Structure formats: C-alpha cells, structure tokens
Amino acid sequence: MTTPVASRLTRASLRTALLSPRRTLTTRTTSYTLNTGAKIPALGMGTFQDPDSQESTVALGLKKGIRLIDTARVYNVERQVGLGIKKSGIPREDIFLGTKLWCNNYHPDDVEGAVDESLADLGTGYVDLLLMHYPCTFKRGEERFPRDEEGRMVHGETDFVDTWRAMERVVGTGKVRAIGVSNFSKGEVERLIRESGTVPAVHQMEVHPYLQQKGFSEWLKEKGIHVIQFSPLGNMNDFYRQTGWSKKIAHMMRVIDQPILKEIGEKYGKSPVQVVLAWGINSGRSVIPKSVIEWQIEENLAADFELQPEDMARIATLDAKARFNDPSLDYEWRLYSDLEGIDGTVRGRTH
C-alpha cells in the first residue's frame, strides 16, 4: 500500500503530465496581413541604440530566423542595418524592413528626399514600411532637435496631415510599400483617416503588460490598423530611467520581474521575457524586442507560442497604465492626449 505522501506525489505527477503544455508546446512563426495585403511577421527586432553593434546583430538575427527589422532615421543606425542585411545573405524579398521619417523632414517637399537618404544608407531600393515617428513637426533643416536660445524645441509650420499626403505620394514611386504612424493619439489617427485617402497600415506604439491600452488597441483593430509594440518589455531598457524626462513610474519593478510572469513561465518552460513577448503575439500584435546578445536573440525567437486563456487573463491584471515613453514637454507637443498613462509627465531634454 502506498503512503499518503507517495499518493499525493503520484497524483501530482500524473496531473502535471496530463496538463503541462511543455509536452506539446511548439514554436510558431506567426505573421499578420496588413490592410495593404502584405504579410508582416509577429516577431521582429528593434535597432534603437548600440550603433556599433547593429551590423553584426542584424546579420545574426536574420541568420537565426528574424524576418522583421525595425529602424528609424533618428536612430543613426540605418547604414549599419543595411550592412547587416547584406552580410546575413538573406534575400531582401524575404525581409520585412521598416524605418521612420524624423520630425525635421515633415515638410512635404522634404519627405521623398529623406526617404532617398534612408534607402541609400539601408542599401535597398525600397522599404516595406515607412512610419511617421511622431505627430509633431520640428523646424526644417539638418538639425534633428532644433532648439531656441532657451533650449526649447522649435516647431515647423507643416501639419502632420500634409506630411502624410506626401508619404502617400512616395508609395506611388515604389520606394515605400506601406505607410503608418507611431506615437499618435486616437484623435490624430482619426484625423488622418478623415482627411486623407489612406488608412495607416500600422501604428507602432508603446505596449507591454504595464501599459496594455486595451480600448485603443481594439479600436485600431476595428479600423484595420496593425499594432507593432515598441518597448514590448516595458521598463527593462535603462533609457527610460536615464533620459532627461524619465518619469517616476519608470523606476517601478521591471515588468519581467513580476512574480506572475515567472509563474506562467515555469508552466511553459519559458522565461518571463518570452511570456511577455508571447502575450503580445497572442494579442494579435507584432513585437520588436531589441537585443545585441546572441542567446537573447535565440530566446526571443522561441517566444512565439500559444498562451492559454487563463494565463492571458492573469497578465491582464498587471495593467498599471504606466507609460514610460513621454517626451511631450521636451517636444512641446501634448503626445497621447486622449490615451492612458500621461500623468506624471516630466520636463527634460531627450538629447
């Protein structure tokens, strides 16, 4: 006869064997269809920061299986990204490449020229996606952060709708295959739709378990606008604790240190990072984590797996309306005006 303790262990072991997802867990390669008909991968790679590492990192990521690369003119890494793509040996047509137009190039007469400069540095004849980086326009010229004598940002005279119309025209040249926006409010997206002929293919915005933006995400989905999550790991990046406009809330416990995420990770044999990325993908969004470390890139690639509804519900409880990216007072523009998480905005210089 088995002892009571042994019986409990046997029952527990049997229950684990029957219910544990580890035995059937598979890594997927999810993709989504944009409103243009193009396919975009669910899992990609961001290229913010670390310019000296981006060439080797992009090459490595592509060789490992990454097919979505996100960059921006203001990151000053487009040349390195382009060299990384070439070094990888992966055919250009197999890669979804997106970049962003910066705020000092928003005048309609400057848009195509700025795209040409990005394409020259990227070493490609086209990008799959061009995003307007922010809705605010800075003064035209070479200076990316033009400031007056008091150090305050100088705005340009161009309205973002005029910029958008110029982006529409660039699509007609074949240099850009889809256009979208980043860091826009709901009202600003509504205005673009109302006053132009193109619904954005993508809105790239801050989304992570601490800032879930459920209502806005659902509205974007209804409009056929795909969401790419930047900072999908929330305040894991030290940038949010070091920038001049760092908000107090950015210093809260890192998302990936949340006990709930560790518990869910143990259930699937995954790390908290992988759980967070899987949450974004299971929510129908693309995620672009950034890393220059090989084992972390491999970890990210293994993050496309199915989360059970009960685990998605547990992650939903972490929503703290905590927006970490908010340079509103530096850019002299009330960003995210009708969205969650704008409390506690700090004045300070980005650069």
C-alpha positions as CSV (number, residue, x, y, z in Angstrom):
1,M,0.0,0.0,0.0
2,T,1.3,3.4,-0.9
3,T,1.8,6.0,1.8
4,P,-0.4,9.1,1.7
5,V,2.7,11.3,0.8
6,A,3.6,9.0,-2.1
7,S,0.0,9.0,-3.3
8,R,-0.1,12.8,-3.4
9,L,3.2,12.9,-5.3
10,T,1.8,10.3,-7.8
11,R,-1.4,12.2,-8.3
12,A,0.6,15.5,-8.7
13,S,3.0,13.9,-11.2
14,L,0.1,12.5,-13.2
15,R,-1.7,15.8,-13.2
16,T,1.4,17.6,-14.4
17,A,1.9,15.0,-17.1
18,L,-1.7,15.4,-18.3
19,L,-1.9,19.2,-18.1
20,S,1.6,20.5,-18.7
21,P,1.8,22.3,-22.0
22,R,5.5,21.6,-22.2
23,R,5.0,18.2,-24.0
24,T,3.1,19.7,-26.9
25,L,4.5,23.3,-26.9
26,T,5.6,24.3,-30.3
27,T,7.4,27.4,-31.5
28,R,5.4,29.2,-34.3
29,T,6.3,31.6,-37.0
30,T,3.2,33.8,-36.8
31,S,2.5,36.5,-39.4
32,Y,-0.3,39.0,-39.9
33,T,-1.8,40.5,-43.0
34,L,-1.8,44.3,-43.3
35,N,-4.6,46.3,-44.9
36,T,-2.3,46.6,-47.9
37,G,-2.4,42.8,-48.3
38,A,1.3,42.4,-47.3
39,K,2.4,40.0,-44.6
40,I,4.2,41.2,-41.6
41,P,5.9,38.8,-39.1
42,A,4.7,38.8,-35.5
43,L,8.2,38.7,-34.1
44,G,10.9,41.1,-35.1
45,M,14.0,43.0,-34.0
46,G,14.3,46.6,-32.9
47,T,17.6,48.6,-33.6
48,F,17.4,51.5,-31.2
49,Q,20.8,52.3,-29.6
50,D,24.1,50.4,-29.8
51,P,25.1,51.6,-33.3
52,D,28.5,49.9,-33.2
53,S,26.8,46.5,-32.7
54,Q,23.9,46.8,-35.2
55,E,25.6,45.4,-38.3
56,S,26.7,42.2,-36.6
57,T,23.4,41.9,-34.6
58,V,21.1,42.4,-37.6
59,A,23.1,39.8,-39.6
60,L,23.0,37.4,-36.7
61,G,19.3,37.9,-36.1
62,L,18.4,37.3,-39.8
63,K,20.6,34.2,-39.9
64,K,18.8,32.9,-36.8
65,G,15.4,33.4,-38.3
66,I,14.3,37.0,-37.6
67,R,12.4,38.5,-40.7
68,L,11.1,41.8,-39.3
69,I,13.6,44.6,-38.8
70,D,12.5,47.9,-37.4
71,T,14.7,51.0,-37.5
72,A,14.5,54.8,-37.8
73,R,16.4,57.7,-39.3
74,V,16.9,59.3,-35.9
75,Y,18.5,56.2,-34.5
76,N,21.6,56.8,-36.7
77,V,21.9,53.1,-37.5
78,E,20.4,52.7,-40.9
79,R,23.8,52.3,-42.6
80,Q,24.7,49.6,-40.1
81,V,21.3,47.9,-40.5
82,G,21.8,47.8,-44.3
83,L,25.3,46.3,-43.9
84,G,23.9,43.7,-41.6
85,I,21.2,42.7,-44.1
86,K,23.8,42.3,-46.8
87,K,26.1,40.3,-44.5
88,S,23.3,38.0,-43.5
89,G,22.9,36.6,-47.0
90,I,19.1,36.5,-46.6
91,P,17.3,37.7,-49.8
92,R,15.9,41.2,-49.4
93,E,12.5,40.0,-50.5
94,D,12.3,37.6,-47.5
95,I,12.8,40.5,-45.1
96,F,10.1,43.0,-43.8
97,L,12.1,46.2,-43.3
98,G,10.6,49.3,-41.8
99,T,12.0,52.7,-41.0
100,K,10.7,56.0,-39.7
101,L,10.7,59.6,-41.0
102,W,12.0,62.1,-38.4
103,C,10.2,65.3,-37.4
104,N,12.6,67.7,-39.1
105,N,11.8,66.2,-42.5
106,Y,8.0,66.6,-42.3
107,H,7.7,69.4,-44.9
108,P,6.1,67.9,-48.0
109,D,9.0,69.0,-50.1
110,D,11.4,67.1,-47.9
111,V,9.7,63.7,-47.5
112,E,10.9,61.9,-50.6
113,G,14.4,63.2,-50.2
114,A,14.5,61.9,-46.7
115,V,13.3,58.5,-47.9
116,D,16.0,58.5,-50.5
117,E,18.6,59.2,-47.8
118,S,17.3,56.3,-45.8
119,L,17.3,54.0,-48.8
120,A,20.8,54.9,-49.7
121,D,22.0,54.1,-46.1
122,L,20.0,50.9,-46.0
123,G,21.3,49.8,-49.3
124,T,17.9,48.9,-50.7
125,G,15.5,50.2,-53.3
126,Y,12.5,50.2,-51.1
127,V,11.3,49.8,-47.5
128,D,8.3,47.6,-46.7
129,L,7.0,50.2,-44.2
130,L,7.6,53.9,-43.6
131,L,6.3,55.4,-40.4
132,M,5.8,59.0,-39.2
133,H,7.8,58.8,-36.0
134,Y,5.8,61.4,-34.0
135,P,2.9,63.7,-34.9
136,C,4.9,66.9,-34.0
137,T,6.8,68.8,-36.7
138,F,10.2,70.3,-36.0
139,K,11.8,73.1,-37.9
140,R,13.1,72.2,-41.3
141,G,16.9,71.7,-41.7
142,E,19.7,69.4,-40.8
143,E,19.3,69.8,-37.1
144,R,17.1,67.0,-35.8
145,F,16.4,68.6,-32.5
146,P,16.3,72.3,-33.3
147,R,16.1,74.5,-30.2
148,D,15.8,78.2,-29.5
149,E,18.1,80.2,-27.2
150,E,16.3,78.9,-24.2
151,G,16.7,75.3,-25.2
152,R,13.1,74.8,-26.2
153,M,12.2,72.8,-29.3
154,V,11.4,74.9,-32.4
155,H,8.4,73.6,-34.3
156,G,8.0,73.7,-38.1
157,E,5.0,75.0,-39.9
158,T,4.0,71.7,-41.5
159,D,0.9,69.9,-40.3
160,F,1.2,66.1,-40.0
161,V,-1.7,65.6,-42.5
162,D,0.4,67.4,-45.1
163,T,3.3,65.1,-44.3
164,W,1.0,62.1,-44.6
165,R,-0.1,63.1,-48.1
166,A,3.5,63.4,-49.1
167,M,4.1,59.9,-47.8
168,E,1.1,58.7,-49.9
169,R,2.8,60.1,-53.0
170,V,6.1,58.3,-52.2
171,V,4.1,55.0,-52.1
172,G,3.3,55.7,-55.7
173,T,7.0,55.7,-56.6
174,G,7.6,52.2,-55.3
175,K,10.2,53.3,-52.8
176,V,7.7,52.6,-49.9
177,R,5.2,49.8,-49.9
178,A,3.1,50.8,-46.9
179,I,2.8,53.8,-44.6
180,G,1.9,54.1,-41.0
181,V,2.4,56.2,-37.9
182,S,4.0,55.9,-34.4
183,N,3.2,57.6,-31.1
184,F,-0.1,59.1,-32.4
185,S,-3.2,59.7,-30.2
186,K,-6.6,58.3,-31.2
187,G,-7.7,61.7,-32.3
188,E,-4.7,62.2,-34.5
189,V,-5.2,58.9,-36.2
190,E,-8.9,59.7,-36.7
191,R,-7.9,63.0,-38.4
192,L,-5.5,61.2,-40.8
193,I,-8.3,58.8,-41.8
194,R,-10.8,61.6,-42.2
195,E,-8.6,64.0,-44.2
196,S,-6.7,61.6,-46.4
197,G,-7.2,58.6,-48.7
198,T,-5.1,56.1,-46.8
199,V,-5.8,54.3,-43.6
200,P,-2.5,53.7,-41.8
201,A,-1.3,50.2,-42.3
202,V,0.4,50.2,-38.9
203,H,0.5,52.1,-35.6
204,Q,3.7,51.5,-33.7
205,M,3.2,52.3,-30.1
206,E,4.3,51.5,-26.6
207,V,2.5,48.4,-25.3
208,H,3.6,46.0,-22.6
209,P,1.9,44.4,-19.6
210,Y,2.2,47.6,-17.6
211,L,0.6,49.7,-20.5
212,Q,-1.9,47.4,-22.3
213,Q,-4.1,50.1,-24.0
214,K,-6.9,47.6,-24.5
215,G,-9.5,50.1,-25.7
216,F,-7.2,51.8,-28.2
217,S,-5.8,48.5,-29.4
218,E,-9.3,47.2,-30.1
219,W,-10.3,50.5,-31.9
220,L,-7.2,50.2,-34.1
221,K,-8.0,46.6,-35.0
222,E,-11.5,47.7,-36.0
223,K,-10.0,50.2,-38.3
224,G,-7.7,47.6,-39.9
225,I,-4.6,49.2,-38.4
226,H,-2.0,46.7,-37.2
227,V,-0.1,47.4,-34.0
228,I,3.6,47.0,-33.6
229,Q,4.6,47.1,-29.9
230,F,7.8,49.1,-29.2
231,S,9.3,48.6,-25.8
232,P,7.4,45.3,-25.5
233,L,9.4,44.5,-22.3
234,G,8.4,47.9,-20.8
235,N,11.0,49.5,-18.4
236,M,13.6,46.8,-19.0
237,N,15.5,49.4,-21.1
238,D,17.6,51.7,-18.9
239,F,16.9,54.5,-21.3
240,Y,13.6,55.2,-19.5
241,R,15.4,55.6,-16.2
242,Q,18.2,57.8,-17.6
243,T,16.6,60.2,-20.1
244,G,16.0,63.8,-19.1
245,W,12.3,63.3,-19.0
246,S,12.3,60.0,-17.0
247,K,9.1,59.6,-15.2
248,K,9.0,58.4,-11.6
249,I,6.9,55.4,-12.6
250,A,9.7,54.2,-14.9
251,H,11.6,53.2,-11.7
252,M,8.9,50.7,-10.6
253,M,9.7,47.0,-10.6
254,R,10.7,45.8,-14.0
255,V,7.9,44.1,-16.0
256,I,9.9,40.9,-16.3
257,D,10.5,40.7,-12.5
258,Q,6.8,40.3,-11.9
259,P,6.1,37.0,-10.0
260,I,3.0,36.3,-12.1
261,L,5.2,36.2,-15.3
262,K,7.7,33.9,-13.6
263,E,5.0,31.5,-12.5
264,I,3.5,31.4,-16.0
265,G,7.0,30.9,-17.5
266,E,7.6,27.9,-15.2
267,K,4.3,26.4,-16.5
268,Y,5.5,26.5,-20.1
269,G,9.2,26.1,-19.6
270,K,9.8,29.7,-20.7
271,S,11.4,32.8,-19.3
272,P,9.4,35.9,-18.2
273,V,10.7,37.7,-21.3
274,Q,9.3,35.0,-23.6
275,V,6.0,35.1,-21.8
276,V,5.7,38.9,-22.3
277,L,6.5,38.6,-26.0
278,A,4.1,35.7,-26.4
279,W,1.4,37.8,-24.7
280,G,1.8,40.5,-27.4
281,I,1.8,38.0,-30.2
282,N,-1.2,36.1,-28.8
283,S,-3.0,39.5,-28.6
284,G,-2.6,39.9,-32.4
285,R,0.3,42.4,-32.4
286,S,3.9,42.3,-33.7
287,V,6.7,42.8,-31.1
288,I,10.1,44.2,-31.8
289,P,12.4,43.4,-28.8
290,K,15.9,44.8,-29.0
291,S,19.0,42.9,-28.1
292,V,22.6,42.6,-29.3
293,I,23.3,39.4,-27.4
294,E,23.1,36.0,-29.2
295,W,21.4,34.0,-26.5
296,Q,18.8,36.7,-26.0
297,I,18.0,36.8,-29.8
298,E,17.6,33.0,-29.7
299,E,15.3,33.4,-26.6
300,N,13.2,35.9,-28.4
301,L,12.8,33.7,-31.4
302,A,11.4,30.9,-29.2
303,A,8.8,33.3,-27.8
304,D,6.1,32.7,-30.4
305,F,4.0,30.1,-28.7
306,E,0.4,29.8,-27.6
307,L,-0.6,31.0,-24.2
308,Q,-3.7,29.6,-22.6
309,P,-6.7,32.0,-22.0
310,E,-6.3,31.8,-18.2
311,D,-2.7,33.0,-18.5
312,M,-3.6,35.8,-20.8
313,A,-6.2,36.8,-18.1
314,R,-3.5,36.8,-15.4
315,I,-1.3,39.0,-17.4
316,A,-4.2,41.4,-18.0
317,T,-4.2,42.1,-14.2
318,L,-0.7,43.7,-14.5
319,D,-2.0,46.7,-16.4
320,A,-0.8,49.8,-14.5
321,K,-1.5,52.4,-17.2
322,A,2.3,53.1,-16.9
323,R,3.5,54.9,-20.0
324,F,7.3,55.2,-19.9
325,N,7.9,56.9,-23.3
326,D,6.6,60.5,-22.9
327,P,8.8,63.3,-24.2
328,S,5.8,65.7,-24.5
329,L,7.3,68.6,-22.6
330,D,10.6,68.4,-24.5
331,Y,8.9,68.1,-27.9
332,E,6.5,70.9,-26.9
333,W,3.5,68.7,-28.0
334,R,1.0,67.0,-25.8
335,L,1.6,63.5,-27.0
336,Y,-1.0,60.7,-26.4
337,S,-3.5,63.4,-25.3
338,D,-6.6,61.1,-25.3
339,L,-4.8,57.9,-24.2
340,E,-3.8,56.3,-20.9
341,G,-0.7,56.9,-18.9
342,I,0.0,60.6,-19.5
343,D,0.1,61.5,-15.8
344,G,3.4,62.5,-14.3
345,T,5.0,63.8,-17.5
346,V,8.4,65.4,-16.8
347,R,10.1,68.3,-18.5
348,G,13.7,67.4,-19.5
349,R,15.8,67.1,-22.6
350,T,15.9,63.9,-24.6
351,H,19.3,64.7,-26.0
